Amino acid sequence: MAKKGSGGSRSSWMQRHLNDPFVKKAQQLGYRSRASFKLLEIDARYHVLKPGACVIDLGAAPGGWSQVARESVGESGTIIGMDLLPMDPIDGVICIQGDFQADEGVKKLLEVLGDEQPGLVISDMAPNLSGIKAADQAGIVYLVELALEFADKNLVEGGVLITKCFEGEGIDGLRKAFKARFKRVVNFKPEASRDRSRETYLIGLDYVK
C-alpha cells in the first residue's frame, strides 16, 4: 500500500518536471534530456568540445550529453557513450552497455577505444540515491575517483575531465587530486542544475601527464 501523501508527492514532482523550462526546451530541440543544457553551459564557459576530438561519455543514458558532443566534434570526431542501462542508438555515437564500476566494463570500453586517446572524458554518473546523505556522498566520491583513474590512464596531454559531484564530505580531497593532475581546476554549477540539488561539476582543464 502506498504511503499517505506519496501519490501527491509524485504528482507534484511530475508537475514541476513538465513545467521545467529546460525540459520544455529539450523537447523542442530534440534533446533526450534536460541535462544536455548542463554540458552546453560548461562548453560555452570553458570551450571543452573540440572538432575532431575523441570523447568518452560515462553514465551516458539516455544520451543527452552524447548528443551535444556529437554536434560539436563533428563527423571526424569519436563519441563513445557507456552506461549500465541500455541506450537507444544515436547516429555517430558508439553506445556500450556495461558497468564502469567493474573491471569487465572498463575492459569493454578500452577494447572499443582501441589505440585512440580521448581528449575529453565527461561523467554525469551518480549513484542510486538512497536518501542517506553520507552514503550518497560516499557513492558519488567513488564514481569520481573511478573516472579520474580512467582519465589518468587514458587522457591525452592537455585533455579535460568533467565529473558530476555533490558538495559535501570528500570533495576537498577530489579537488586536491584534480589539482595534482590538471593545470586548472574549477567547480561549476550550471543554471540547468536544479536549485535544490547539491550537484556541481568538477572540471579539470589541461591534463599534465
MOGI-V339639 format. One record per backbone hydrogen bond with DSSP energy under -0.5 kcal/mol. CO is the residue of the C=O (numbers start at 1). NH is the residue of the N-H. If there is no record, write none. Layout:
<<CO | NH> <CO | NH>>
//
This chain:
<<3 | 6> <5 | 9> <6 | 10> <7 | 11> <8 | 12> <9 | 13> <10 | 14> <11 | 15> <12 | 16> <13 | 17> <14 | 18> <15 | 19> <16 | 20> <17 | 20> <20 | 24> <21 | 25> <22 | 26> <23 | 27> <24 | 28> <25 | 29> <26 | 30> <26 | 31> <33 | 36> <34 | 37> <35 | 38> <35 | 39> <36 | 40> <37 | 41> <38 | 42> <39 | 43> <40 | 44> <41 | 45> <42 | 46> <43 | 47> <48 | 50> <50 | 53> <53 | 55> <53 | 78> <54 | 119> <54 | 120> <55 | 57> <55 | 80> <56 | 58> <56 | 122> <57 | 60> <57 | 82> <58 | 124> <60 | 63> <63 | 67> <64 | 68> <65 | 69> <66 | 70> <67 | 71> <68 | 72> <69 | 73> <70 | 74> <73 | 52> <74 | 77> <78 | 55> <79 | 81> <79 | 94> <80 | 57> <81 | 96> <82 | 59> <82 | 60> <83 | 98> <90 | 93> <92 | 79> <93 | 95> <94 | 81> <96 | 83> <96 | 98> <98 | 100> <99 | 102> <99 | 105> <102 | 106> <103 | 107> <104 | 108> <105 | 109> <106 | 110> <107 | 111> <108 | 112> <109 | 113> <110 | 114> <113 | 116> <118 | 156> <119 | 160> <120 | 56> <121 | 162> <122 | 58> <123 | 164> <127 | 129> <131 | 133> <132 | 136> <133 | 137> <134 | 138> <135 | 139> <136 | 140> <137 | 141> <138 | 142> <139 | 143> <140 | 144> <141 | 145> <142 | 146> <143 | 147> <144 | 148> <145 | 149> <146 | 150> <147 | 151> <148 | 152> <149 | 153> <150 | 154> <151 | 155> <156 | 159> <158 | 206> <159 | 207> <160 | 121> <161 | 204> <162 | 123> <163 | 202> <165 | 200> <168 | 171> <170 | 174> <171 | 175> <172 | 176> <173 | 177> <174 | 178> <175 | 179> <176 | 180> <178 | 181> <178 | 182> <181 | 208> <184 | 205> <186 | 203> <188 | 190> <188 | 201> <190 | 193> <194 | 197> <198 | 167> <200 | 165> <201 | 188> <201 | 203> <202 | 163> <202 | 204> <203 | 186> <203 | 205> <204 | 161> <205 | 183> <205 | 184> <206 | 183> <207 | 158> <207 | 209>>
//
